[in-house]
Amino acid sequence: MPPIVDTNKCKGAATCAEVCPVDVIDIIEGKAVVARADACIECRACEAACPNSAISFP
């Protein structure tokens, strides 16, 4: 399952996009967007890197 972004918590820091080894997340209009969900390998690097705890996994 791909990550879920809480857009209320996301401040667009982009650390999630920077650490993702398979380029799943894009930053669009200042928010993280799961752009390529099917590419997610569930490594949880994005979740760990988010300074605002805006990313979680179901």
Buried (B, 14 or more C-beta within 10 A) or exposed (E): EBBEBBEEBBEBBBBBBEBBEEEBBBBEEEBBBBBBEEEBEEEEBBBEBBEBEBBBEE
